[in-house]
Amino acid sequence: ADGVEPRDVWWALCADFDVPRDQW
């Protein structure tokens, strides 16, 4: 996703997979 912050991408991925932020 060009123009998108990598952390925003991971936010979306973790939200999709329901991964707690403390497990990143």
Phi and psi in radians as a Rosetta constraint file:
Dihedral C 1 N 2 CA 2 C 2 CIRCULARHARMONIC -1.132 0.35
Dihedral N 2 CA 2 C 2 N 3 CIRCULARHARMONIC 2.424 0.35
Dihedral C 2 N 3 CA 3 C 3 CIRCULARHARMONIC 1.491 0.35
Dihedral N 3 CA 3 C 3 N 4 CIRCULARHARMONIC 0.032 0.35
Dihedral C 3 N 4 CA 4 C 4 CIRCULARHARMONIC -1.904 0.35
Dihedral N 4 CA 4 C 4 N 5 CIRCULARHARMONIC 2.336 0.35
Dihedral C 4 N 5 CA 5 C 5 CIRCULARHARMONIC -1.078 0.35
Dihedral N 5 CA 5 C 5 N 6 CIRCULARHARMONIC 2.322 0.35
Dihedral C 5 N 6 CA 6 C 6 CIRCULARHARMONIC -0.928 0.35
Dihedral N 6 CA 6 C 6 N 7 CIRCULARHARMONIC -0.691 0.35
Dihedral C 6 N 7 CA 7 C 7 CIRCULARHARMONIC -1.143 0.35
Dihedral N 7 CA 7 C 7 N 8 CIRCULARHARMONIC -0.580 0.35
Dihedral C 7 N 8 CA 8 C 8 CIRCULARHARMONIC -1.162 0.35
Dihedral N 8 CA 8 C 8 N 9 CIRCULARHARMONIC -0.638 0.35
Dihedral C 8 N 9 CA 9 C 9 CIRCULARHARMONIC -1.118 0.35
Dihedral N 9 CA 9 C 9 N 10 CIRCULARHARMONIC -0.778 0.35
Dihedral C 9 N 10 CA 10 C 10 CIRCULARHARMONIC -1.184 0.35
Dihedral N 10 CA 10 C 10 N 11 CIRCULARHARMONIC -0.600 0.35
Dihedral C 10 N 11 CA 11 C 11 CIRCULARHARMONIC -1.004 0.35
Dihedral N 11 CA 11 C 11 N 12 CIRCULARHARMONIC -0.819 0.35
Dihedral C 11 N 12 CA 12 C 12 CIRCULARHARMONIC -1.134 0.35
Dihedral N 12 CA 12 C 12 N 13 CIRCULARHARMONIC -0.775 0.35
Dihedral C 12 N 13 CA 13 C 13 CIRCULARHARMONIC -1.096 0.35
Dihedral N 13 CA 13 C 13 N 14 CIRCULARHARMONIC -0.809 0.35
Dihedral C 13 N 14 CA 14 C 14 CIRCULARHARMONIC -1.139 0.35
Dihedral N 14 CA 14 C 14 N 15 CIRCULARHARMONIC -0.624 0.35
Dihedral C 14 N 15 CA 15 C 15 CIRCULARHARMONIC -1.159 0.35
Dihedral N 15 CA 15 C 15 N 16 CIRCULARHARMONIC -0.711 0.35
Dihedral C 15 N 16 CA 16 C 16 CIRCULARHARMONIC -1.137 0.35
Dihedral N 16 CA 16 C 16 N 17 CIRCULARHARMONIC -0.676 0.35
Dihedral C 16 N 17 CA 17 C 17 CIRCULARHARMONIC -1.661 0.35
Dihedral N 17 CA 17 C 17 N 18 CIRCULARHARMONIC 0.037 0.35
Dihedral C 17 N 18 CA 18 C 18 CIRCULARHARMONIC 0.997 0.35
Dihedral N 18 CA 18 C 18 N 19 CIRCULARHARMONIC 0.872 0.35
Dihedral C 18 N 19 CA 19 C 19 CIRCULARHARMONIC -1.742 0.35
Dihedral N 19 CA 19 C 19 N 20 CIRCULARHARMONIC 2.133 0.35
Dihedral C 19 N 20 CA 20 C 20 CIRCULARHARMONIC -0.990 0.35
Dihedral N 20 CA 20 C 20 N 21 CIRCULARHARMONIC 2.475 0.35
Dihedral C 20 N 21 CA 21 C 21 CIRCULARHARMONIC -1.065 0.35
Dihedral N 21 CA 21 C 21 N 22 CIRCULARHARMONIC -0.481 0.35
Dihedral C 21 N 22 CA 22 C 22 CIRCULARHARMONIC -1.316 0.35
Dihedral N 22 CA 22 C 22 N 23 CIRCULARHARMONIC -0.054 0.35
Dihedral C 22 N 23 CA 23 C 23 CIRCULARHARMONIC -1.837 0.35
Dihedral N 23 CA 23 C 23 N 24 CIRCULARHARMONIC 0.056 0.35
